């Protein structure tokens, strides 16, 4: 890799990490192109060169945070052998990610901004951006569905039954509520979700 390429990669990384920090510190209202370039010491031209626009930077940041979450869940699933322990692994890994990476989790849960990014994207990119976690969960579930250990479940219901309740707890924690022990919540939520997914 040439020195110019190394500098370019370093700039991309600086812009992504700065954007995440600015969003965490300033919220949606303070998440502006001027705030990010000033905090990162990067020119506006450099941001446009690497990301095309400020929305391009935000989309890249959203994709990176989503991939980090997906990686944590997939790693947790790889250590399980049964459908029930897999459900618990998804719930536990998602909530652990929320606790250990609050800035990334907060950006993922910035639903209004994320929703606008997805709405403005082409259909194929929208699906890819929206479902890295769901795609991983579906791939893990498929053999258990085929074996009759999990009830056949359309993708929207997987999101509603498995990811939705966990995301709601994560959102509550990210909003400042600390009225629930996440480890205890994960155990209770896992059992309830498993009852919804198992065959009758």
RODO-609709 format. One record per residue (C-alpha): residue in three letters; x, y, z. Coordinates in steps of 0.25 Angstrom, whole numbers, plus 2048, in hexadecimal, padded with zeros to 3 digits. Last residue first. Layout:
<atoms>
AlaXYZ
...
</atoms>
This chain:
<atoms>
Unk74579984C
Unk75379B845
Unk75D7A484C
Unk75E7B2848
Unk7557B9852
Unk7597B185E
Unk7677B485B
Unk7647C385B
Unk75F7C2869
Unk76B7B986E
Unk7757C3868
Unk76E7CF86E
Unk76F7C987C
Unk77E7C687A
Unk7827D3873
Unk77A7DB87E
Unk7837D5889
Unk78F7D8881
Unk78A7E687E
Unk7877EA88C
Unk77B7F388A
Unk77880188F
Unk784807888
Unk77C81087F
Unk78481A878
Unk77F81A86A
Unk78A810866
Unk784806871
Unk77680886B
Unk77B80685D
Unk7827F9861
Unk7757F4867
Unk76D7F785A
Unk7787F1852
Unk7777E4859
Unk7687E4858
Unk7697E7849
Unk7747DD845
Unk76D7D0848
Unk75E7D1846
Unk75D7DD83D
Unk7697DB835
Unk7677CC834
Unk7587D0830
Unk75D7D9825
Unk7667CE820
Unk75B7C381F
Unk75B7B882A
Unk75A7A9829
Unk75A7A4837
Unk7677A183D
Unk76B792841
Unk76578C834
Unk77278882E
Unk770791822
Unk76D79D82C
Unk77A799834
Unk782798827
Unk77D7A6823
Unk77F7AD830
Unk78D7B182F
Unk78C7B6821
Unk7807BE825
Unk7887C4831
Unk7937C8828
Unk7897CE81E
Unk7827D6829
Unk78F7DC82E
Unk7937E1820
Unk7857E581D
Unk7827F481B
Unk78F7F7814
Unk78E7EC80A
Unk77F7EE808
Unk7817FD806
Unk78C7FB7FC
Unk7837F27F3
Unk7787FC7F4
Unk7818087F1
Unk7838117FD
Unk77B81D801
Unk77281580A
Unk77E80F811
Unk78581B814
Unk778822819
Unk775816822
Unk783816828
Unk78182582B
Unk773823832
Unk777816838
Unk78481A840
Unk78480C845
Unk79080983D
Unk797815841
Unk795812850
Unk79A80484E
Unk7A7809848
Unk7A9813854
Unk7A480985F
Unk7AE7FF85B
Unk7B07F6867
Unk7A17F786C
Unk79A7F785F
Unk7A47EC85A
Unk7A07E4867
Unk7917E6864
Unk7937E1856
Unk79C7D585A
Unk7927D1865
Unk7867D185C
Unk78D7CA851
Unk7947BF85A
Unk7867BD861
Unk7807B9854
Unk78C7B0850
Unk78B7A985E
Unk77C7A685A
Unk77F7A184C
Unk78A798851
Unk79979784E
Unk79F7A5852
Unk7AD7AB851
Unk7AB7AF842
Unk79F7B7847
Unk7A77C0850
Unk7B17C3845
Unk7A57C683B
Unk79F7D0845
Unk7AC7D7847
Unk7AF7D8839
Unk7A17DD836
Unk7A37E8840
Unk7B07ED839
Unk7AA7EC82C
Unk79E7F5830
Unk7A87FF836
Unk7B07FF828
Unk7A4800820
Unk79F80C828
Unk7AC813827
Unk7AC811818
Unk79E816817
Unk7A2822820
Unk7AE825817
Unk7A682480A
Unk79B82D811
Unk7A7837812
Unk7AA836804
Unk7B282F7FA
Unk7B9826805
Unk7C8827802
Unk7C98347F9
Unk7BD83A800
Unk7C483980E
Unk7D183E808
Unk7CB84A802
Unk7C484D80F
Unk7D284E816
Unk7D6844821
Unk7DA84982F
Unk7D183E835
Unk7C984783E
Unk7C8852834
Unk7C4848828
Unk7BA842831
Unk7B384E837
Unk7B3855829
Unk7AC849822
Unk7A284982D
Unk79E83F838
Unk79A84A843
Unk78B848841
Unk78C839840
Unk79483884E
Unk79F840852
Unk7A9837859
Unk7A582A854
Unk7A382F846
Unk7B0837846
Unk7B782A84B
Unk7B2822840
Unk7B582C836
Unk7C482D83B
Unk7C581E83A
Unk7C181E82C
Unk7C882B828
Unk7D582682E
Unk7D4818827
Unk7D281E81A
Unk7DE82781C
Unk7E781C820
Unk7E2814814
Unk7E682080B
Unk7F3822812
Unk7F781380F
Unk7F2814801
Unk7FC8207FF
Unk807819806
Unk80580E7FC
Unk800800800
</atoms>
